Amino acid sequence: MAKSKGNRIQVILECTEHKASGLPGTSRYYTEKNKKNTPGRLELKKYNPILKKMTIHRETK
């Protein structure tokens, strides 16, 4: 039988600064998180190629 992945789920991280600036396009990253260890929304600093700097990317629904 196949094993299930358990508590790991795939999430989308979207740039908060880019969304607020009103510029066209978006900066999104796909990653996985353990929903048991991190029940809240994930927030990481990632590179935004459109703004050309490190920005905070927050998990979307």
Secondary structure in CASP SS format (residue, H / E / C, confidence):
PFRMAT SS
TARGET T0000
AUTHOR 0000-0000-0000
METHOD secondary structure of the structure
MODEL  1
M C 1.00
A C 1.00
K C 1.00
S C 1.00
K C 1.00
G C 1.00
N C 1.00
R E 1.00
I E 1.00
Q E 1.00
V E 1.00
I E 1.00
L E 1.00
E E 1.00
C E 1.00
T H 1.00
E H 1.00
H H 1.00
K H 1.00
A H 1.00
S H 1.00
G C 1.00
L C 1.00
P C 1.00
G C 1.00
T C 1.00
S C 1.00
R E 1.00
Y E 1.00
Y E 1.00
T E 1.00
E E 1.00
K E 1.00
N E 1.00
K C 1.00
K C 1.00
N C 1.00
T C 1.00
P C 1.00
G C 1.00
R C 1.00
L C 1.00
E E 1.00
L E 1.00
K E 1.00
K E 1.00
Y E 1.00
N E 1.00
P C 1.00
I C 1.00
L C 1.00
K C 1.00
K E 1.00
M E 1.00
T E 1.00
I E 1.00
H E 1.00
R E 1.00
E E 1.00
T C 1.00
K C 1.00
END
